[in-house]
Amino acid sequence: YGQPLLTEAGTYSYDRSKWRRFVLSTEAHNTIMVDGLPQARRGLRETYQATAPLEGVFATGEVFDWCVGRYTDGYGLDRLPVTHERTVIFVRPDYYLVIDRLLDAEGEHSYEALFNLDAADATVAEDGLTVSGTDPGEPNLTLIPLATEGLSLRIVRGQEEPIVLGWVPRENHRQIPTAVYAKTGPTPQLMVTLMVPHPTEEVPAVEAELLAQTDEMLAIRVRHDGAEETILYAFDGPMALAAGGVSADARLVIARRAADGTVSGGLLGGTDLRIDGQPVPVTGE
């Protein structure tokens, strides 16, 4: 809708202030912290420039956009070994799905997913987890978490201690609401967030549910405006996927039932999409 809905702290004066330290920090960005520790890539010069093109990490098409990446360089001064894998799927033209997997850690740890909303304030729905920006008459963003077992939420705005959080210092130290979703436990851990933009502060009627979850895949159903999408995603490559009456051999499946009853879909790296057992024409990515 013509303006940023998620933001980050951006740039700041080259000084020694806490604000300069903050804009360079993990907590100033929309990513994961582990045990309250930031990413620790600084100083690893070999990571600053790719030596070869990345393959199999991005696709774009008529039905969806998809990308995936991994951070593997540790957290905190001791570079605590945890892998953070993030997948982002844009289901055109309505919403984004953010899938975070935490992998390869020893023992239990706490994981916090940060979302810096570009809004003056935010509200939390009755479920205690859904967050919406509240700028009147302006575009806003709603966050709907799935895979909610053991998940908690807090909203931080204008915090300076014990860490700086919920600010855009470059804009006259503007305070913003930062949604912090937290889980604790051994890896693998999964955090899934539906991001729904809307043109005003009025939150649209969107229902989302987690249909299936294993160490290899997940399945989600989203209902909105009389339509419905079933999203199946294999974490590590194409496989036989089936949930919610939808099946295919693929990495990613988007099966759409329109309000008028017509069906369509899109596949990533796959074939043979079926809805309720019937073959469906697809747009390949």
N, C-alpha and C positions, 0 to 999 in steps of 0.2 A: 504493500500500500504506500510505497514511496518514501519510507523512512526506516532507519534501523530499529529493530525490536529487541535484539540482544546487542550488548555493547561490551567494550573492555576499557581499561583505564587509559590506553593510548600513550601519548608521549608526555614528557614533562621536562622542565629545565634540567640542565646537566649540573646538578648541585649534589650536596651530600644529605639532603633532607629525607625524611621518611617517605615523602611522596614520590621522590625519585626511586627509592627502593621498591615502593609498592608497584609502580607502573611496570617494573621489570619482573615482578613476581608471578608465580603461578596463580595465586589467589586473585590477581587482577584480571584473570582470563577465564573463559568458559571451558574448564577441563576438570580433571580429577586430582585431589590431594590424597595422600596415603599417610595414615597416622598423624595427620596435621602437617605433614612434610611436603615441600614443593618438589617439582621436577629438578633434576640436577645435571642438566646437559652442559651448563656453562663450563668452559675449559676443555671440553672434548672436541678439539678442533677437527678431528676426522669426521665429525657428524655435521659440520657446517655446510658441506657441499656434497651433493650426490655425485657418484662416480659413474652411474649408468642410469638410464631411464627406468622409472618404476613401471611395472607391468601388472595388469590385473587388479588395479586398485580404484578404477573410476569408469563409469559408463553413464551415458546420457541418451535420452530418447523421448518419445511422445508420452509415455505413461509414467516414467519415473526417472530420477537421477539417483546414482548410487556412488558412494566412495567409502573407502576403508583405509585406516592407517594404524600403526603401532608405535608406541613409545616404550623403549626398552632400556633406558640408560639410568634407571634408579631414582630414588627419592631421598632427599636430605643429604647432609654432609657425608654420610657413610654410604650413599648410593644404595639404599635398601632395594634389593632386587624384586621388583614387581613389574609385570608387563601390563600396560593399558592399551587395549584395542578398542577403537571407536569406529562404528559404522554410522553413516548418515544416509537416510533414504528420503528423498523428496517425492512424495506421491502427488503428482501434478493434478490440479493446481492448488491443492487445499492445505496440506500439512507436511510436517517433517517428522521422521522417526529417528531418534538418536539411541543407538544400542552401544552400551559400554560393557566390555568384559574385562575383568581383572584376573590375571593369570600368573602362574609360576611363582607365587610367594610361598614361603615356609611359615607355618603357624597361622594364627589369627591376626587380622589387622582391621583398622577402620578405614573406610573409603568415603570420601565426600565429593559429590558432583556439584560444581558451581555453575549457576546460570545468572549472569548479570543483566537484569532487565533494564532496557532503556526507557524507564518510566519514573515518575515522581514517587509512586507508591504502588503497593500490590496488596491483594486480598487472598485469603486462603478459603477454599470451599469447605462445605460441611464434612467432606471426607477427610479433612485434615492434611491433605497432600497436594491437591490441585491448586495451582497458583496462577493468578491473572494480574496483569498490569491494569491500572485504573485511570490512566490519563483521560479526562473527559473530552469527548468529541474527537479523539485522536486514535490512530491505529494502536493496537495493543497485542500482547502475546499471552496465550494461556499454555501452561505446562501441565500435562496429565501424565503422572508416572504410572507405569505398569511394573510387573514383577515386584510387588509391594511388600512381600513378606519380610519383616525385620527392617523396613525402611522408615526413616524418620525425616522430618522437615523442620528447618528453622529459616526465618527470613531475617537477614541482617541488612541494616541501612545506616550508613554513616558511622560505622564502628572504627575506633582508633586503637583500642586495646582489647585483648592482648596482641592482636594483629590488625592491620588496617584492612577493612573490607566494606564494600558497598559505597564506592566513590568513583567519580570521574574527575580527578584533580585538574586536568587541563582546562576544564570548563568551569572556572571559578569555584573549584572544589564542590561540584554538584553531587549531592547524595542520591543514590539509587538503591532500589531493593535487590539484594542478591539472595536467590533461593539456594539453599544448601541442603541437598538430599544426602543422607548418610546411611551406611550399612556397616556391620561388623561381622567378621567371620573368616573362615579359610577360603582360599581360592579353589575353584573358580567362583567368582561372584558376578552377578548380572544386574545391571541397572538399565532400565528402558524408559525413555521419556518421549511422549508425543508432544510436539510443539505446534500449536494451532494459532496462526495469525488471524486477526479480525479487525474490521475497519473502524470500530469504535470500542468504547469500554464495555459494551454489551457482549457477554460471553455467549458464543453460539452453542446450540444443543449438539454436543458431540459425545458419543458413547464409545469407549474403547475397553477391550478385554483381552487378557492373555489366554489363548486357547490351548497352547502347549508349550513346554519348555523342557529341553534336555541339554546335555553337554554339547550336542551337535547342532541343534536348531531351536528356533522358536516360531510360534505362530500367533498372530494378532488379528483381531477383527475390529474394524472401526465403522461406526454408523453415523451418518450425518446427512441432513437434507433429503431424507428418504432413500438415500443410496447406502451402499455397504461395500467395503473392501476387506478382503482377507489377504493378509501378508504372511508369506512363509519365507523364512530365511535360514540358509545353511551357513554356519560360521566359517567353515574351512574349505568350501568348494561344493560343486554340484553333487546332489544325492537325491534319492527318492524321498519326496516330501509329501505329506498328507495330513490335513487337519481341516475341520469345519466344512467338510464336503468338497474341499479343493485338493487336487493332487497334481504333481508334475515331477519330472526329473530335472532339477535346476538348482542354481545357487540362490536365486531370489524369484519369488512369484508374487505378482499383484493380480488378484482376481476381483473384478468389479461387477457388482450387480447394481444397475442403475435404477432410479425410482420407477421407470416405466417397465422394468422387468428384463431389459436387455442385458446381456452379459458380454464382457470383454476382458482382456488381460494383457499383461506384459511379463516377459521372462528375461532373466539374465543367465546366460550359459545353460540353456535347457530346452526341452521339447515336451510336447504332449501334455498341454494344460487341459485339465478336465474339471468341470464344476458339476457336482451331483452326478458324476459318472459320464457326463456328455462332453465331447471335445469342444474346445473354445478357440476361435482364431485369436492369435496373439501378435503383439508387436515386439519383436526381438530387440535386445539392447546390445 
